[in-house]
Amino acid sequence: MALLTSTFRKFLPALAAVAFLTFISGCDTPEKVLKSSNLEYKKAKATSWYYKKEYLKCIPVLEELMGLLKGRESIEEFYYMYSMANYKQGDYMLAAYHFKNFYDQYTNSPRAEECLFMHAKSYQQISPKYELDQTYTYKALEAYSLF
């Protein structure tokens, strides 16, 4: 019994490494998804990651999908998810730009009004303390008045 235990202890790190590598190789990463040529797979993974709140994973895939599908399919839903993922990731400057761009491109969308509001809210998020330069505060006020 003691021989079995000592043998097991010798191989425990190796078993842990194999288990870890098996786990990692089974997981989808944005790099693996981006290398795939299957558009449906990319759409499914990006949407899945977005709804699981894994924004760092879904942003590059959504970015690629918007480029690949532009002109072939409506990218409205993907563009909304991309804009919102950037906002929730804390990239408010990029989110402000894309929310306004969404509103300009899809004025008849049911989400257009929400995107105009999120455009203003993004600028509000990067508005500094009152002692500092208030450029983004003025942009937020202008965006709220447009909303």
Buried (B, 14 or more C-beta within 10 A) or exposed (E): EEEEEEEEEEEEEEEEEEEEEEEEEEEBEBEEBBEEEEBEBBBEBBBEBBEEEBBEBBBBBBBBBBEBBEEEEEBBBBBBBBBBBBBEBEBBEBBBBBBBBBBEEBEEBEBBEBBBBBBBBBBBBBBEEEEEEBEBBEBBBEBBEEB
